[in-house]
Amino acid sequence: MRPSDALWQIFAATGHVGIYLLYRQQLEYELKVCGQKAEREVLLEQPSSIIV
């Protein structure tokens, strides 16, 4: 599990905006490390690793 996935799960459970902002920052960092371009759009869907 990536750190961004863990932050998303916390956000999904709490709905705390601060956690969402941390999630977005971590996701952008992970994409940069992997050499992918970070998109500036809001992600409303859940990552595929979360089973609801």
For each residue, the residues with C-beta under 8 A, 3 or more apart:
1: 5 6 49
2: 5 6 30 49
3: 6 7 26 30
4: 7 8 23 26 27 30 47
5: 1 2 8 9 47 49 50
6: 1 2 3 9 10
7: 3 4 10 11 19 22 23 26
8: 4 5 11 12 23 46 47 50
9: 5 6 12 13 50
10: 6 7 13 14 16 19
11: 7 8 14 15 16 19 20 23
12: 8 9 15 46 50
13: 9 10
14: 10 11 19
15: 11 12
16: 10 11 19 20
17: 20 21
18: 21 22
19: 7 10 11 14 16 22 23
20: 11 16 17 23 24
21: 17 18 24 25
22: 7 18 19 25 26
23: 4 7 8 11 19 20 26 27
24: 20 21 27 28 43
25: 21 22 28 29
26: 3 4 7 22 23 29 30
27: 4 23 24 30 31 38 43
28: 24 25 31 32 38
29: 25 26 32 33
30: 2 3 4 26 27 33 34
31: 27 28 34 36 37 38
32: 28 29 35 36 38
33: 29 30
34: 30 31
35: 32
36: 31 32
37: 31
38: 27 28 31 32
39:
40:
41:
42:
43: 24 27
44:
45:
46: 8 12 50 52
47: 4 5 8 50
48:
49: 1 2 5
50: 5 8 9 12 46 47
51:
52: 46
